[in-house]
Amino acid sequence: MSDAPQISAPGAEPTPVVLDAIDRQIIARLHENARIPNIDLARAVGVSPSTCLARVRSLRERGVIVRYTAEIDPAALGYHLQALVSVRIRPGARHLMEQISDELRTQPEVAQLFFLGGSEDFLIHVRVRDSDHVRQFVLKNLSANPAVALTETNLVFEHHTALSAGLRAVI
């Protein structure tokens, strides 16, 4: 098997991977700290280091573990404010949604971009220096675009990362 995750055909429902209790414990520990040494991970889940290494490799090969990332503190880089910007595209400009999305994702302020079902089309999570910076981002990237019908900006006062609901149900 290759190290590449197994990806379903576009539009196809991914086949759920069967996990046992050890796999679930490994996933939970790696979610807490992706840099945990294998020997410590093995000890925490109650298996030998070689078994643990094989389990992690299997989780990667089956596409359960996609990548390991570092969580960066935006404030340490001067980005002290976060905001969620809802965007509605004009009905006659819906064919431009992918292009608009591609343009927005290149902006350094954009941390995440979500396509939505409902009254709004996008939700953009931005990290900015201050309120003027978020205002300039919205004016330059959204309000100036004739395809954009409406924006609504909500400031984030606190952000808590939690084990995702889907992952919580598995573990």
C-alpha positions as CSV (number, residue, x, y, z in Angstrom):
1,M,0.0,0.0,0.0
2,S,1.1,3.6,-0.7
3,D,1.4,6.4,1.9
4,A,-1.2,8.4,-0.1
5,P,-4.7,8.5,1.4
6,Q,-7.3,6.5,-0.5
7,I,-9.7,9.1,-2.0
8,S,-13.1,8.3,-3.4
9,A,-14.2,9.4,-6.8
10,P,-15.4,13.1,-6.9
11,G,-19.0,13.2,-5.6
12,A,-18.9,9.7,-4.3
13,E,-19.6,9.0,-0.6
14,P,-16.3,7.9,1.1
15,T,-16.4,4.4,2.5
16,P,-16.3,4.6,6.3
17,V,-13.2,3.0,7.8
18,V,-13.7,0.5,10.5
19,L,-11.8,1.4,13.7
20,D,-11.3,-0.6,16.8
21,A,-10.7,0.8,20.3
22,I,-6.9,1.0,19.9
23,D,-7.3,3.0,16.6
24,R,-9.7,5.4,18.4
25,Q,-7.3,5.9,21.3
26,I,-4.5,6.6,18.8
27,I,-6.5,9.1,16.9
28,A,-7.6,10.9,20.1
29,R,-4.0,11.1,21.4
30,L,-2.7,12.3,18.0
31,H,-5.5,14.9,17.9
32,E,-4.2,16.3,21.2
33,N,-0.6,16.2,20.2
34,A,0.5,15.1,16.7
35,R,4.2,15.3,17.8
36,I,3.9,12.7,20.6
37,P,6.8,10.3,20.3
38,N,5.7,6.8,19.2
39,I,7.0,5.2,22.4
40,D,4.8,7.6,24.5
41,L,1.8,7.0,22.2
42,A,2.2,3.2,22.5
43,R,2.4,3.4,26.3
44,A,-0.7,5.7,26.4
45,V,-2.8,3.3,24.4
46,G,-1.4,0.1,25.9
47,V,0.4,-1.5,22.9
48,S,4.0,-2.2,21.9
49,P,5.9,0.6,20.0
50,S,6.0,-1.6,16.9
51,T,2.3,-2.3,17.0
52,C,1.6,1.4,17.5
53,L,3.8,2.4,14.6
54,A,2.0,-0.2,12.4
55,R,-1.4,1.1,13.5
56,V,-0.5,4.8,12.7
57,R,0.9,3.7,9.3
58,S,-2.4,1.8,8.7
59,L,-4.5,4.9,9.7
60,R,-2.5,7.0,7.2
61,E,-2.8,4.4,4.4
62,R,-6.5,4.1,4.9
63,G,-6.9,7.9,4.7
64,V,-8.0,8.4,8.3
65,I,-4.9,10.5,9.1
66,V,-4.5,12.9,6.3
67,R,-1.7,15.1,7.6
68,Y,0.0,16.5,10.7
69,T,-0.2,20.2,11.3
70,A,1.1,22.9,13.6
71,E,-1.4,25.2,15.4
72,I,-0.1,28.7,15.1
73,D,-1.1,31.5,17.5
74,P,-2.2,34.3,15.2
75,A,-1.7,36.9,17.9
76,A,2.0,36.0,18.1
77,L,2.2,37.1,14.5
78,G,0.4,40.4,15.0
79,Y,-3.1,39.2,14.1
80,H,-5.0,40.1,17.2
81,L,-8.5,40.0,15.8
82,Q,-10.5,37.3,14.1
83,A,-13.8,37.7,12.3
84,L,-16.4,35.6,10.5
85,V,-17.7,37.3,7.3
86,S,-20.9,36.0,5.8
87,V,-21.2,36.6,2.0
88,R,-24.2,36.4,-0.3
89,I,-23.6,36.4,-4.0
90,R,-26.1,38.0,-6.4
91,P,-28.4,35.5,-8.0
92,G,-27.2,36.4,-11.5
93,A,-23.5,35.9,-10.5
94,R,-23.7,32.4,-9.0
95,H,-21.7,31.1,-11.9
96,L,-18.8,33.1,-10.4
97,M,-18.8,31.5,-7.0
98,E,-15.8,29.2,-7.7
99,Q,-13.8,32.1,-9.1
100,I,-14.7,34.3,-6.1
101,S,-13.7,31.4,-3.8
102,D,-10.4,30.9,-5.6
103,E,-9.6,34.6,-5.3
104,L,-10.5,34.8,-1.6
105,R,-8.4,31.8,-0.7
106,T,-5.3,33.5,-2.0
107,Q,-5.8,36.4,0.5
108,P,-3.4,36.2,3.5
109,E,-6.1,37.1,5.9
110,V,-8.3,34.1,5.0
111,A,-7.9,31.3,7.5
112,Q,-10.9,29.2,6.4
113,L,-13.6,29.5,3.7
114,F,-16.8,27.6,3.8
115,F,-19.4,27.1,1.1
116,L,-22.8,27.2,2.7
117,G,-26.3,26.0,2.1
118,G,-28.9,28.5,3.3
119,S,-29.3,32.2,2.9
120,E,-25.6,32.9,2.7
121,D,-23.2,31.5,0.2
122,F,-19.8,31.7,2.0
123,L,-18.5,32.1,5.5
124,I,-15.0,33.4,5.7
125,H,-12.9,33.1,8.8
126,V,-10.3,35.9,8.7
127,R,-7.4,36.8,10.9
128,V,-6.5,40.5,10.9
129,R,-4.4,43.0,12.9
130,D,-7.4,45.2,14.0
131,S,-10.9,46.4,13.2
132,D,-9.6,48.7,10.4
133,H,-7.8,45.8,8.8
134,V,-11.0,43.7,8.7
135,R,-12.9,46.7,7.3
136,Q,-10.3,47.1,4.6
137,F,-10.4,43.4,3.8
138,V,-14.2,43.5,3.4
139,L,-14.1,46.7,1.3
140,K,-11.3,45.5,-1.0
141,N,-12.2,41.9,-1.5
142,L,-16.0,41.8,-1.1
143,S,-17.8,45.1,-1.3
144,A,-15.9,46.2,-4.3
145,N,-16.9,43.0,-6.2
146,P,-20.2,43.6,-8.1
147,A,-21.1,39.9,-7.8
148,V,-21.4,40.3,-4.0
149,A,-24.9,41.3,-2.8
150,L,-24.3,41.3,0.9
151,T,-21.7,40.9,3.6
152,E,-22.1,40.6,7.4
153,T,-19.1,40.7,9.7
154,N,-19.0,39.2,13.1
155,L,-16.0,39.7,15.4
156,V,-14.7,36.7,17.3
157,F,-14.1,37.4,20.9
158,E,-13.0,33.9,21.9
159,H,-12.1,30.8,19.8
160,H,-12.1,27.4,21.4
161,T,-10.9,24.4,19.4
162,A,-12.7,21.1,20.3
163,L,-12.6,17.6,19.1
164,S,-14.9,17.7,16.1
165,A,-18.4,16.2,16.7
166,G,-17.8,13.6,14.0
167,L,-14.5,12.6,15.6
168,R,-16.0,12.6,19.1
169,A,-18.7,10.1,17.9
170,V,-16.0,7.8,16.6
171,I,-13.6,7.9,19.6
